[in-house]
Amino acid sequence: MNQKIILWSALFFAVVFGAAVKWIPQHSEQSRLQRLPLTGSFFSCTPLTLSPIELSFYGKSKVIKRFYRFAQCDFVMIVIDGSANRHVIHDPLYCLQGSGWHINSREPLSIDGGQADLLRLSKDGVNRESVFWFSDGISRHASIVRYWLQTTLRRLTFGHFQPEPVIVILQSTGNTNPDWHKILDQCGFLYEI
């Protein structure tokens, strides 16, 4: 009998909490994505439009996609804030492999406030590199599990836990690989995300 009461109570609290999350507005702040500069002394930037497939996939999420030229290096930056659609952010390895890329190596890359992952990729004779990390504006990491924990705590506290974590993805273009250390050292705006 006691077990039934516990189960019914747990179900009741889960339903009440689910309704509260849906109907009580989350604490929000101005999106850090809005503060990303389009110009700088070390780089030039061109905003890229999302394809219809990307628009459909990302839905209500805030997404920025830009092409950067830094010294002689080109890269594409994609930043996704999944607070309005938590299903769009998942492990980047899953997406890359699903789109046909072979992951040749994965290694940690020290960045300001934490760690990113550097991926070396190949597909149909094309070689690329990609760097990604999750950021709450304070700390940076490359762990999808930690991201899930952060977003869960944020939802449980109705948005008062920490800023919403976003995923930052930098991708090389062509077969030349950028000097990621130099880019990350001189493009400090990447750490304001």
TIKE-879211 format. One line per 10 residues: their letters; for each residue x, y, z of N, C-alpha, C, O. Coordinates in nm, 2 decimals, m for minus. Example, Ala and Ser with C-alpha at 12.3 -4.5 7.8 and 13.67 -1.06 7.14 Angstrom:
BEGIN
as	1.32/m0.57/0.78/1.23/m0.45/0.78/1.32/m0.33/0.78/1.42/m0.33/0.85 ~ 1.28/m0.22/0.71/1.37/m0.11/0.71/1.29/0.00/0.79/1.34/0.11/0.80
# end
This chain:
BEGIN
mnqkiilwsa	0.08/m0.12/0.00/0.00/0.00/0.00/0.09/0.13/0.00/0.06/0.22/m0.07 ~ 0.19/0.13/0.08/0.28/0.24/0.09/0.35/0.27/m0.04/0.36/0.38/m0.08 ~ 0.38/0.16/m0.11/0.45/0.18/m0.24/0.36/0.25/m0.35/0.41/0.33/m0.42 ~ 0.23/0.21/m0.34/0.13/0.28/m0.44/0.12/0.43/m0.41/0.12/0.51/m0.50 ~ 0.12/0.46/m0.28/0.11/0.60/m0.24/0.23/0.68/m0.29/0.22/0.79/m0.34 ~ 0.35/0.62/m0.27/0.47/0.69/m0.32/0.47/0.70/m0.47/0.51/0.81/m0.52 ~ 0.43/0.60/m0.54/0.43/0.61/m0.69/0.33/0.71/m0.74/0.36/0.79/m0.83 ~ 0.21/0.71/m0.68/0.11/0.81/m0.72/0.15/0.96/m0.68/0.13/1.05/m0.76 ~ 0.22/0.97/m0.57/0.27/1.10/m0.53/0.38/1.15/m0.63/0.38/1.27/m0.67 ~ 0.47/1.06/m0.66/0.57/1.09/m0.76/0.51/1.13/m0.89/0.56/1.23/m0.96
lffavvfgaa	0.41/1.06/m0.94/0.34/1.09/m1.06/0.28/1.23/m1.05/0.29/1.31/m1.15 ~ 0.21/1.26/m0.94/0.14/1.38/m0.92/0.25/1.50/m0.93/0.22/1.60/m1.00 ~ 0.36/1.49/m0.86/0.46/1.59/m0.86/0.52/1.61/m1.00/0.56/1.72/m1.03 ~ 0.54/1.50/m1.07/0.60/1.51/m1.20/0.50/1.58/m1.30/0.55/1.66/m1.38 ~ 0.37/1.56/m1.29/0.28/1.63/m1.37/0.27/1.78/m1.33/0.27/1.86/m1.42 ~ 0.27/1.81/m1.20/0.27/1.95/m1.16/0.39/2.02/m1.20/0.39/2.13/m1.25 ~ 0.51/1.96/m1.19/0.63/2.02/m1.23/0.64/2.04/m1.38/0.68/2.14/m1.43 ~ 0.59/1.94/m1.46/0.59/1.95/m1.60/0.50/2.07/m1.65/0.54/2.14/m1.74 ~ 0.39/2.08/m1.58/0.30/2.20/m1.61/0.36/2.33/m1.58/0.35/2.43/m1.65 ~ 0.43/2.33/m1.46/0.50/2.45/m1.42/0.61/2.50/m1.52/0.62/2.61/m1.55
vkwipqhseq	0.68/2.40/m1.56/0.79/2.43/m1.66/0.73/2.48/m1.79/0.79/2.58/m1.85 ~ 0.62/2.43/m1.83/0.56/2.47/m1.95/0.49/2.61/m1.94/0.50/2.69/m2.03 ~ 0.43/2.64/m1.83/0.35/2.76/m1.82/0.42/2.88/m1.74/0.38/2.99/m1.76 ~ 0.52/2.85/m1.66/0.59/2.96/m1.59/0.70/3.00/m1.68/0.79/2.92/m1.71 ~ 0.71/3.13/m1.71/0.82/3.17/m1.80/0.96/3.15/m1.73/0.97/3.18/m1.61 ~ 1.05/3.10/m1.81/1.19/3.08/m1.77/1.25/3.22/m1.75/1.23/3.31/m1.83 ~ 1.34/3.23/m1.65/1.43/3.35/m1.64/1.51/3.36/m1.76/1.58/3.26/m1.80 ~ 1.52/3.47/m1.83/1.60/3.48/m1.95/1.68/3.60/m1.95/1.65/3.70/m1.88 ~ 1.78/3.60/m2.03/1.87/3.72/m2.05/1.88/3.75/m2.20/1.85/3.67/m2.28 ~ 1.94/3.87/m2.23/1.96/3.89/m2.37/2.06/3.79/m2.42/2.16/3.76/m2.35
srlqrlpltg	2.03/3.74/m2.54/2.11/3.63/m2.59/2.25/3.68/m2.61/2.28/3.79/m2.67 ~ 2.35/3.60/m2.56/2.49/3.63/m2.58/2.52/3.63/m2.73/2.62/3.69/m2.77 ~ 2.44/3.56/m2.81/2.47/3.55/m2.95/2.45/3.69/m3.02/2.52/3.72/m3.12 ~ 2.37/3.77/m2.96/2.35/3.91/m3.02/2.47/3.99/m3.01/2.49/4.09/m3.08 ~ 2.56/3.96/m2.91/2.67/4.05/m2.88/2.80/4.01/m2.96/2.90/4.07/m2.95 ~ 2.79/3.91/m3.05/2.91/3.87/m3.13/2.94/3.97/m3.23/2.85/4.01/m3.31 ~ 3.06/4.02/m3.24/3.09/4.13/m3.33/3.10/4.08/m3.48/3.14/3.96/m3.50 ~ 3.07/4.16/m3.57/3.09/4.13/m3.71/3.22/4.18/m3.77/3.26/4.13/m3.87 ~ 3.29/4.27/m3.70/3.42/4.31/m3.75/3.51/4.32/m3.63/3.48/4.32/m3.51 ~ 3.64/4.31/m3.67/3.75/4.32/m3.57/3.88/4.35/m3.64/3.89/4.35/m3.76
sffsctpltl	3.98/4.38/m3.56/4.11/4.42/m3.62/4.18/4.30/m3.67/4.27/4.31/m3.76 ~ 4.15/4.17/m3.63/4.23/4.06/m3.68/4.14/3.97/m3.77/4.20/3.87/m3.83 ~ 4.02/4.01/m3.80/3.94/3.92/m3.88/3.83/4.00/m3.96/3.80/4.11/m3.93 ~ 3.78/3.93/m4.06/3.66/3.98/m4.13/3.56/3.87/m4.12/3.59/3.75/m4.11 ~ 3.43/3.91/m4.13/3.32/3.82/m4.11/3.21/3.84/m4.21/3.18/3.96/m4.24 ~ 3.15/3.73/m4.26/3.04/3.74/m4.34/2.93/3.65/m4.29/2.95/3.53/m4.27 ~ 2.81/3.71/m4.25/2.70/3.63/m4.20/2.65/3.53/m4.31/2.64/3.57/m4.43 ~ 2.63/3.41/m4.27/2.57/3.31/m4.37/2.43/3.28/m4.34/2.39/3.28/m4.22 ~ 2.35/3.27/m4.44/2.21/3.24/m4.42/2.19/3.08/m4.40/2.27/3.01/m4.46 ~ 2.10/3.05/m4.32/2.07/2.90/m4.30/1.99/2.85/m4.42/1.91/2.92/m4.47
spielsfygk	2.02/2.73/m4.46/1.95/2.66/m4.57/1.81/2.63/m4.52/1.78/2.63/m4.40 ~ 1.72/2.61/m4.61/1.58/2.57/m4.57/1.58/2.44/m4.48/1.50/2.43/m4.39 ~ 1.67/2.35/m4.50/1.68/2.23/m4.42/1.72/2.27/m4.28/1.67/2.22/m4.18 ~ 1.82/2.36/m4.27/1.87/2.40/m4.14/1.76/2.48/m4.07/1.74/2.46/m3.95 ~ 1.69/2.57/m4.14/1.58/2.64/m4.07/1.48/2.55/m4.02/1.43/2.57/m3.91 ~ 1.44/2.45/m4.09/1.34/2.35/m4.05/1.39/2.27/m3.93/1.32/2.25/m3.83 ~ 1.52/2.23/m3.93/1.57/2.15/m3.82/1.59/2.24/m3.69/1.55/2.19/m3.58 ~ 1.64/2.36/m3.70/1.66/2.44/m3.58/1.54/2.50/m3.52/1.53/2.53/m3.40 ~ 1.43/2.52/m3.61/1.31/2.57/m3.55/1.32/2.70/m3.48/1.37/2.80/m3.54 ~ 1.28/2.71/m3.36/1.28/2.83/m3.28/1.41/2.86/m3.22/1.43/2.97/m3.16
skvikrfyrf	1.51/2.77/m3.23/1.64/2.80/m3.17/1.71/2.92/m3.23/1.69/2.95/m3.34 ~ 1.79/2.98/m3.15/1.87/3.09/m3.19/2.00/3.04/m3.25/2.07/2.96/m3.18 ~ 2.03/3.07/m3.38/2.15/3.01/m3.45/2.22/3.12/m3.52/2.16/3.20/m3.59 ~ 2.35/3.12/m3.51/2.43/3.22/m3.58/2.53/3.13/m3.66/2.59/3.04/m3.61 ~ 2.54/3.16/m3.79/2.63/3.09/m3.88/2.71/3.20/m3.96/2.65/3.28/m4.03 ~ 2.84/3.20/m3.94/2.92/3.30/m4.01/3.05/3.24/m4.07/3.10/3.14/m4.02 ~ 3.10/3.31/m4.17/3.22/3.28/m4.23/3.33/3.38/m4.19/3.31/3.50/m4.20 ~ 3.44/3.33/m4.13/3.54/3.42/m4.08/3.67/3.40/m4.16/3.71/3.29/m4.20 ~ 3.74/3.51/m4.19/3.87/3.51/m4.25/3.96/3.57/m4.14/3.95/3.69/m4.11 ~ 4.06/3.49/m4.10/4.15/3.53/m3.99/4.29/3.51/m4.05/4.33/3.39/m4.07
aqcdfvmivi	4.37/3.62/m4.07/4.50/3.61/m4.14/4.48/3.53/m4.27/4.40/3.58/m4.35 ~ 4.54/3.42/m4.29/4.53/3.34/m4.41/4.44/3.22/m4.39/4.43/3.13/m4.47 ~ 4.37/3.22/m4.28/4.28/3.10/m4.24/4.14/3.14/m4.25/4.09/3.25/m4.21 ~ 4.06/3.05/m4.31/3.92/3.07/m4.32/3.85/2.96/m4.23/3.90/2.84/m4.23 ~ 3.74/3.00/m4.17/3.66/2.90/m4.09/3.52/2.94/m4.09/3.49/3.06/m4.10 ~ 3.43/2.85/m4.06/3.29/2.88/m4.04/3.26/2.86/m3.89/3.30/2.76/m3.83 ~ 3.19/2.95/m3.84/3.14/2.94/m3.70/2.99/2.92/m3.69/2.92/2.99/m3.76 ~ 2.95/2.82/m3.62/2.81/2.80/m3.59/2.79/2.80/m3.44/2.86/2.73/m3.37 ~ 2.70/2.88/m3.39/2.66/2.89/m3.25/2.51/2.86/m3.24/2.43/2.93/m3.30 ~ 2.48/2.76/m3.15/2.34/2.73/m3.14/2.30/2.74/m2.99/2.36/2.68/m2.90
dgsanrhvih	2.19/2.82/m2.97/2.13/2.83/m2.84/2.00/2.75/m2.84/1.90/2.79/m2.90 ~ 2.00/2.64/m2.77/1.89/2.55/m2.78/1.79/2.57/m2.67/1.70/2.48/m2.65 ~ 1.78/2.68/m2.61/1.69/2.71/m2.50/1.54/2.70/m2.55/1.46/2.66/m2.47 ~ 1.52/2.74/m2.67/1.38/2.73/m2.72/1.35/2.60/m2.79/1.23/2.57/m2.82 ~ 1.45/2.51/m2.81/1.43/2.38/m2.87/1.55/2.29/m2.83/1.65/2.29/m2.90 ~ 1.53/2.23/m2.72/1.64/2.15/m2.66/1.68/2.03/m2.74/1.79/1.98/m2.72 ~ 1.60/1.99/m2.84/1.63/1.87/m2.92/1.74/1.90/m3.02/1.79/1.80/m3.08 ~ 1.76/2.02/m3.06/1.86/2.05/m3.17/2.00/2.03/m3.12/2.09/2.01/m3.21 ~ 2.03/2.04/m3.00/2.17/2.02/m2.95/2.19/1.88/m2.91/2.13/1.83/m2.82 ~ 2.28/1.82/m2.97/2.32/1.68/m2.94/2.47/1.67/m2.96/2.54/1.76/m3.01
dplyclqgsg	2.52/1.55/m2.94/2.67/1.53/m2.96/2.71/1.55/m3.10/2.65/1.49/m3.19 ~ 2.80/1.64/m3.13/2.84/1.67/m3.27/2.90/1.55/m3.34/2.89/1.55/m3.47 ~ 2.95/1.46/m3.27/3.00/1.34/m3.34/2.89/1.26/m3.41/2.91/1.21/m3.52 ~ 2.78/1.26/m3.35/2.66/1.19/m3.41/2.62/1.26/m3.54/2.60/1.19/m3.64 ~ 2.62/1.39/m3.54/2.58/1.46/m3.66/2.68/1.44/m3.77/2.65/1.42/m3.89 ~ 2.81/1.45/m3.74/2.92/1.44/m3.84/2.92/1.30/m3.90/2.93/1.29/m4.02 ~ 2.91/1.20/m3.82/2.91/1.06/m3.87/2.78/1.04/m3.95/2.79/0.97/m4.05 ~ 2.67/1.10/m3.91/2.55/1.08/m3.98/2.55/1.14/m4.12/2.48/1.10/m4.21 ~ 2.63/1.25/m4.13/2.64/1.31/m4.26/2.76/1.26/m4.35/2.80/1.32/m4.45 ~ 2.82/1.15/m4.30/2.92/1.08/m4.38/3.06/1.11/m4.35/3.15/1.06/m4.42
whinsrepls	3.09/1.19/m4.25/3.23/1.22/m4.22/3.29/1.11/m4.13/3.22/1.06/m4.05 ~ 3.41/1.08/m4.16/3.49/0.98/m4.08/3.57/1.06/m3.98/3.64/1.15/m4.02 ~ 3.56/1.02/m3.85/3.64/1.09/m3.75/3.77/1.02/m3.74/3.78/0.91/m3.68 ~ 3.88/1.09/m3.79/4.01/1.03/m3.79/4.07/1.04/m3.65/4.14/0.95/m3.60 ~ 4.05/1.15/m3.58/4.10/1.17/m3.44/4.02/1.27/m3.37/3.95/1.35/m3.43 ~ 4.03/1.26/m3.24/3.96/1.35/m3.15/4.06/1.37/m3.03/4.10/1.28/m2.97 ~ 4.09/1.50/m3.01/4.18/1.53/m2.90/4.14/1.66/m2.83/4.07/1.75/m2.89 ~ 4.17/1.67/m2.70/4.13/1.78/m2.62/4.22/1.90/m2.67/4.33/1.89/m2.71 ~ 4.16/2.02/m2.66/4.22/2.15/m2.69/4.20/2.25/m2.58/4.08/2.28/m2.56 ~ 4.30/2.29/m2.51/4.28/2.39/m2.40/4.24/2.52/m2.46/4.30/2.57/m2.55
idggqadllr	4.13/2.58/m2.40/4.09/2.71/m2.44/4.06/2.79/m2.31/4.06/2.73/m2.20 ~ 4.04/2.92/m2.32/4.02/3.00/m2.21/3.89/2.96/m2.13/3.79/2.95/m2.19 ~ 3.90/2.92/m2.01/3.79/2.88/m1.93/3.75/2.74/m1.94/3.65/2.70/m1.89 ~ 3.84/2.66/m2.00/3.81/2.51/m2.01/3.87/2.44/m2.12/3.99/2.46/m2.15 ~ 3.79/2.36/m2.19/3.85/2.27/m2.29/3.75/2.25/m2.40/3.63/2.24/m2.38 ~ 3.80/2.24/m2.52/3.73/2.21/m2.64/3.78/2.07/m2.69/3.87/2.02/m2.64 ~ 3.71/2.02/m2.80/3.76/1.91/m2.87/3.79/1.94/m3.01/3.72/2.02/m3.08 ~ 3.91/1.90/m3.05/3.95/1.91/m3.19/3.93/1.78/m3.26/3.99/1.68/m3.22 ~ 3.86/1.79/m3.37/3.83/1.67/m3.45/3.89/1.68/m3.59/3.89/1.79/m3.65 ~ 3.96/1.58/m3.63/4.01/1.57/m3.77/3.92/1.47/m3.84/3.90/1.36/m3.80
lskdgvnres	3.87/1.53/m3.96/3.76/1.46/m4.03/3.81/1.43/m4.17/3.89/1.50/m4.23 ~ 3.75/1.33/m4.24/3.77/1.31/m4.38/3.64/1.25/m4.44/3.56/1.18/m4.37 ~ 3.62/1.29/m4.57/3.50/1.24/m4.64/3.53/1.26/m4.79/3.55/1.37/m4.83 ~ 3.52/1.15/m4.86/3.54/1.15/m5.01/3.67/1.23/m5.05/3.66/1.31/m5.14 ~ 3.78/1.20/m4.98/3.90/1.27/m5.02/3.92/1.41/m4.97/4.02/1.47/m4.99 ~ 3.82/1.46/m4.89/3.83/1.60/m4.84/3.86/1.58/m4.69/3.80/1.50/m4.62 ~ 3.96/1.66/m4.65/4.00/1.67/m4.50/3.96/1.80/m4.44/3.97/1.90/m4.50 ~ 3.91/1.79/m4.32/3.86/1.91/m4.25/3.90/1.89/m4.10/3.93/1.78/m4.05 ~ 3.90/2.00/m4.03/3.91/2.00/m3.89/3.79/2.08/m3.83/3.74/2.17/m3.89 ~ 3.75/2.04/m3.71/3.64/2.11/m3.64/3.67/2.11/m3.50/3.73/2.02/m3.44
vfwfsdgisr	3.64/2.23/m3.44/3.66/2.25/m3.29/3.52/2.28/m3.24/3.45/2.36/m3.29 ~ 3.49/2.22/m3.12/3.36/2.25/m3.06/3.37/2.25/m2.91/3.46/2.18/m2.85 ~ 3.28/2.33/m2.85/3.27/2.33/m2.71/3.13/2.38/m2.67/3.07/2.44/m2.75 ~ 3.09/2.35/m2.55/2.97/2.40/m2.49/3.01/2.51/m2.39/3.11/2.50/m2.32 ~ 2.93/2.62/m2.39/2.97/2.74/m2.31/2.85/2.79/m2.24/2.74/2.81/m2.30 ~ 2.86/2.82/m2.11/2.75/2.89/m2.04/2.79/3.04/m2.02/2.73/3.11/m1.94 ~ 2.90/3.08/m2.08/2.95/3.22/m2.07/3.06/3.23/m1.96/3.12/3.33/m1.95 ~ 3.07/3.12/m1.88/3.16/3.12/m1.77/3.27/3.01/m1.79/3.39/3.03/m1.78 ~ 3.22/2.89/m1.81/3.30/2.78/m1.83/3.28/2.71/m1.97/3.17/2.73/m2.02 ~ 3.38/2.64/m2.01/3.37/2.58/m2.14/3.41/2.43/m2.13/3.51/2.40/m2.06
hasivrywlq	3.34/2.35/m2.20/3.37/2.20/m2.20/3.32/2.14/m2.33/3.25/2.20/m2.40 ~ 3.36/2.01/m2.35/3.32/1.94/m2.47/3.23/1.82/m2.43/3.23/1.72/m2.51 ~ 3.17/1.82/m2.31/3.10/1.70/m2.27/2.95/1.72/m2.29/2.88/1.81/m2.23 ~ 2.89/1.63/m2.37/2.74/1.64/m2.39/2.67/1.61/m2.26/2.56/1.66/m2.24 ~ 2.72/1.52/m2.18/2.66/1.48/m2.05/2.65/1.60/m1.96/2.55/1.63/m1.90 ~ 2.76/1.67/m1.95/2.76/1.79/m1.87/2.67/1.90/m1.92/2.60/1.96/m1.84 ~ 2.66/1.91/m2.05/2.56/2.00/m2.11/2.42/1.96/m2.07/2.34/2.05/m2.03 ~ 2.38/1.83/m2.08/2.25/1.79/m2.04/2.22/1.82/m1.89/2.11/1.86/m1.85 ~ 2.32/1.80/m1.80/2.31/1.83/m1.66/2.28/1.98/m1.64/2.20/2.02/m1.56 ~ 2.36/2.06/m1.71/2.34/2.21/m1.70/2.20/2.25/m1.74/2.14/2.33/m1.67
ttlrrltfgh	2.15/2.20/m1.85/2.02/2.24/m1.90/1.91/2.19/m1.81/1.81/2.25/m1.79 ~ 1.93/2.07/m1.76/1.83/2.01/m1.66/1.82/2.09/m1.54/1.71/2.13/m1.49 ~ 1.94/2.13/m1.48/1.94/2.22/m1.36/1.88/2.35/m1.39/1.81/2.41/m1.31 ~ 1.90/2.40/m1.51/1.84/2.53/m1.55/1.69/2.52/m1.55/1.62/2.61/m1.51 ~ 1.64/2.41/m1.61/1.50/2.39/m1.62/1.44/2.38/m1.48/1.33/2.43/m1.45 ~ 1.50/2.30/m1.39/1.45/2.27/m1.26/1.44/2.40/m1.18/1.36/2.41/m1.09 ~ 1.53/2.50/m1.21/1.53/2.62/m1.13/1.46/2.73/m1.21/1.48/2.85/m1.18 ~ 1.39/2.70/m1.31/1.32/2.79/m1.39/1.41/2.90/m1.45/1.37/3.02/m1.46 ~ 1.53/2.86/m1.49/1.62/2.95/m1.56/1.71/3.03/m1.47/1.78/3.12/m1.52 ~ 1.71/3.01/m1.34/1.79/3.08/m1.25/1.92/3.02/m1.21/2.00/3.08/m1.14
fqpepvivil	1.95/2.90/m1.26/2.07/2.83/m1.23/2.20/2.89/m1.28/2.29/2.93/m1.21 ~ 2.21/2.90/m1.41/2.33/2.96/m1.48/2.27/3.01/m1.62/2.16/2.98/m1.65 ~ 2.36/3.08/m1.69/2.31/3.12/m1.82/2.30/2.99/m1.91/2.36/2.89/m1.88 ~ 2.21/2.99/m2.00/2.18/2.88/m2.09/2.31/2.84/m2.17/2.37/2.93/m2.23 ~ 2.35/2.72/m2.16/2.47/2.68/m2.24/2.44/2.67/m2.39/2.33/2.64/m2.43 ~ 2.54/2.71/m2.46/2.53/2.70/m2.61/2.64/2.62/m2.66/2.74/2.59/m2.59 ~ 2.63/2.57/m2.78/2.73/2.50/m2.85/2.80/2.59/m2.95/2.73/2.65/m3.03 ~ 2.93/2.59/m2.95/3.01/2.67/m3.05/3.09/2.57/m3.13/3.16/2.48/m3.08 ~ 3.07/2.58/m3.26/3.14/2.49/m3.36/3.22/2.57/m3.46/3.16/2.66/m3.52 ~ 3.35/2.54/m3.47/3.43/2.61/m3.57/3.47/2.50/m3.67/3.52/2.39/m3.63
qstgntnpdw	3.46/2.53/m3.80/3.49/2.43/m3.90/3.59/2.49/m4.00/3.57/2.60/m4.05 ~ 3.69/2.42/m4.03/3.78/2.46/m4.14/3.71/2.46/m4.27/3.62/2.38/m4.29 ~ 3.77/2.53/m4.37/3.71/2.52/m4.51/3.83/2.48/m4.60/3.95/2.51/m4.56 ~ 3.80/2.41/m4.70/3.91/2.37/m4.79/3.99/2.26/m4.72/3.95/2.21/m4.62 ~ 4.10/2.23/m4.78/4.19/2.12/m4.72/4.30/2.18/m4.63/4.38/2.10/m4.59 ~ 4.30/2.31/m4.61/4.40/2.37/m4.52/4.34/2.38/m4.38/4.23/2.42/m4.36 ~ 4.42/2.35/m4.28/4.38/2.35/m4.15/4.43/2.47/m4.08/4.55/2.50/m4.08 ~ 4.34/2.55/m4.01/4.38/2.67/m3.94/4.47/2.64/m3.82/4.47/2.53/m3.77 ~ 4.54/2.74/m3.78/4.61/2.74/m3.66/4.51/2.77/m3.55/4.50/2.89/m3.51 ~ 4.45/2.67/m3.49/4.34/2.69/m3.39/4.39/2.77/m3.27/4.32/2.85/m3.22
hkildqcgfl	4.51/2.73/m3.22/4.56/2.80/m3.11/4.57/2.95/m3.13/4.53/3.03/m3.04 ~ 4.62/2.99/m3.24/4.64/3.13/m3.27/4.50/3.20/m3.29/4.48/3.31/m3.23 ~ 4.41/3.13/m3.36/4.27/3.19/m3.37/4.21/3.21/m3.24/4.15/3.31/m3.21 ~ 4.21/3.10/m3.15/4.15/3.11/m3.02/4.22/3.21/m2.93/4.15/3.26/m2.84 ~ 4.35/3.23/m2.95/4.42/3.33/m2.86/4.38/3.47/m2.90/4.37/3.56/m2.82 ~ 4.36/3.50/m3.03/4.34/3.63/m3.08/4.20/3.67/m3.11/4.17/3.79/m3.12 ~ 4.11/3.58/m3.11/3.97/3.61/m3.13/3.90/3.59/m2.99/3.82/3.50/m2.97 ~ 3.93/3.68/m2.90/3.87/3.68/m2.76/3.72/3.68/m2.76/3.66/3.64/m2.66 ~ 3.65/3.73/m2.86/3.51/3.74/m2.87/3.45/3.60/m2.86/3.33/3.59/m2.82 ~ 3.52/3.50/m2.90/3.47/3.36/m2.90/3.44/3.32/m2.75/3.36/3.23/m2.73
yei	3.51/3.38/m2.66/3.49/3.35/m2.52/3.38/3.43/m2.45/3.35/3.41/m2.33 ~ 3.32/3.52/m2.52/3.21/3.60/m2.47/3.08/3.53/m2.49/2.97/3.58/m2.45 ~ 3.08/3.43/m2.57/2.96/3.35/m2.60/2.92/3.27/m2.48/2.82/3.19/m2.48
# end
